[in-house]
Amino acid sequence: MINEILVKIRAVLLQDQRSPLTFSVPNFLSIILFSSLVVTSLIWVISELKWLQNSELSIYDQMLRSRPPEPPDNRILLVTITQEDLNREKWPLSDQTINKLLKKLESYQPRVIGLNIYRHEQKNLAANLKKQNQIIATCLLSNIDRSEVAPPANFPIDNIGFDDVVTDNAVDQVIRRGLLFVDYTTEDHQCKTRFSFAALLAIIYLEKQGIEYSFTEKQELQIGKTIFPRLYKDAGNYQDTDDDGYQILLNYRHPNHLAQQVTLTQVLTDQVNPNWVKDRLVIIGTTAASVHPGYYTPYSNLSDQPARMPRVFIHAQIASQIISAVLDNRPIIYYFPDTYEWLWIWICSIVGAIVARQWRHPLLLIIVEFFIIVSIVGIAAGLYLQAIWIPLFTPSLALVITSVAVMGYTTYQTQKQNQAILLQVEKQQEAIAQISLILDQSTQLPSDFNNFDFSEISTFKTDDLLLAGRYKILNTLASGGFGCTYLAEDTQQKGNPICVVKQLMPARRDTRFMDVARRLFNTEAEILAVVGKHDQIPKLFASFEENKEFYLVQEYIIGHTLSEELPPETGVKSEAYVVDMLKEILEILSFIHQHRVIHRDIKPTNIIRRTQDNRLVLIDFGAVKLIQPRIEGETELATVAIGTRGYSPPEQFAGHPRLCSDIYALGMIGIQAITGIPPQELPANPETGNIMWRNRINVSDELARILDKMVCYHFGDRYQSATSVIQDLKSLIIRNS
């Protein structure tokens, strides 16, 4: 059952998975660089419009929530005034209640007490305390929507911290930043402090431990050895945010693990252990929503948390962050400069372009990109755990957009290329038909051609031969009725690289034949230029005509022909060898057949095992051979039609080759490899015309069925595409594994 599912999945992916790159390396790199730069620039514009900010901030919130909870801060005690407390006490609390509360707490010897309640009307706040200077009260700065709230009248400004906080925007109003200082403005006549309530609590707490604060040359807050970098308007994933005052990113503790809490009632009724208070920072504030609704935070989306966090908890979070960073080296949330962030986004965009070029099947591309995005999330999560904030949504978006853009461009280019090559194939077919008609009209070669001595081709002196003024012939690789194949060096390229020059001699030299032969040669060259971009097909470097002879300059493949691996040169091959060989050649055929190109002459001598990587390379496409003469005595029983007897199917000899004709030829090579018998020696069934070979060797039924279907006499009974053969071979491999 599992194997069948795997077969179906692989069958889907196989359709385009093995489509090789048909762009040169420079072109490939230019596509990657251009597309990634365009997409990155586009995303930069979108980011500047703040269209991506909320998505990044939402991910930031999720990352904060996903961190393992830290232990509560044991330096802080929260005294909360709950709704239950207010059911007993009238709000606002009386001066007597507040002073009683402060007196009780002072008796337990706290280090600092912070009163986060507005007492602007109280004139005797903490009047009965011995250490009034250890108490910090609060006030509220004015803004467009409200007027200021004054501090207690009897408190010095040095013991006052403002209660203001900063939310991110008018939409979500989430507090992700802590406001530490502001510049004094003349608009505030009574709340004249520069320190926030939380920052002042932390600074005084640390000063009592001998740790002073200062500002660096860059005007950054430094407490002890710890520097708190100032948050600017484009920091992290913010875009042009309000950066007034001195702000830092708020490194929240989980609300359930912030600090120990007691209620107003517990303190007033002596239900508090004095050790909970001694030498601690005590922060007093209300949690009653009837007094203040609180603020949204990254934890507001948790099901076990209230939608809003009381402001006393916000101040406690900020104070805890400062104190823990100084005393415990607790990380301060860091973010990279814009340059590095956009480099990170550009890299992800480049990756998107590369994977879109490597994996063209949409389903496979989705799978690959899913795992890449998972990796991006893993990288971001790992950095978040180290208190480093990097973009996550934006690079993922760059990855996807670039891959879609490159896939769209590639599809367009492929369609355009296919249309161009289909046009060349049509021209090729027209030229072939015209050549066949011309040859049919003449039963013998012209007199000038008959007088040409083809045997002289192999006796040319190659030392002084320079074709097209640049290709220096080194030696002759092969010669015959078709002309010669030379090993040459390109004298106009750096390093004089080695190449192969194939000489193609027209069967006739009359004007009519030469015109048609020239058209066929040019179309074949256009086709070879495209298919030659496949890694397992020799590249076409040039094509030219000289002295009424045609030349193809192709990549030199170092290796040996497949005929040297097959019987009768060697012994019969195993099924595994045959399956691997068939599959590798079929993948090349799948590529050329996508362009409707037929090889026409697949045989062992036209397949080379490349020494460099041991891969098979398909050479010597056959259509252009129609312009060549046929001479008696040619090897491998070549016929007037293109192809080689034994390997070519009947319809090809009849002059009507099809894509499945190449599959037939490859199937015959497979039978030769597994039986050890040359194809032309295998008998045919007199009734069906199919080759009879299965009685010569023991072979698995699955492989035999595949080979039989590849070499059916009637082309309609054969596999109609190389991909369908690959699919069956892969199913065979899965069943045998």
ABEGO torsion letter per residue (X at the ends): XAAAAAAAAAAAAAAAAABBBABBAAAAAAAAAAAAAAAAAAAAAAAAAGAAAAAAAAAAAAAAAABBBBBBBAABBBBBBBAAAAAABBOBBBAAAAAAAAAAAAAAGBABBBBBBBAAABAABGAABABAAABBBBBBBBBAABBBBBBBAABBAAABBBABBBBABAAAGBBABBBABBBBBAABAABABABBAAAAAAAAAAAAAGBBBBBBAAGBBBBEABBBBBBBAABEABBGBBABEBBBBBBBBBAAAABBBBBAAAAAAGABBAAAABGBBBBBBBABAAABAEBBBAAAABAABBABBBAAAAAAAAAAAAAAAAAAGBBBBBBBBAAAAAAAAAAAAAAAAAAAAABABAAAAAAAAAAAAAAAAAAAAAAAAAGBBBBAAAAAAAAAAAAAAAAAAAAAAAAAAAAAAAAAAAAAAAAAAAAAAAAAABABBBAAAAABBAAAAAABBAAABBBGGABBBABBABBEAAEBBBBBBBAABBGGBBBBBBBBBBABABAAAAAAAAAAAAAAAAAAAAAAABAABBBBABBBBBGGBBBBBBBBBBEBBAAAABOAABBBBBAAAAAAAAAAAAAAAAAAAAAGBBAGBBBAAABBBBAAAGBBBBBGBAAAAAABBBBBGBBGGBBABBEBBGABBAAAAAGBBBAAAAAAAAAAAAAAAAAGBBAAABBBBAAAGBBBAAAABBBBAAAAAAAAAAABABAAABBABAAAAAAAAAAAAAAAX
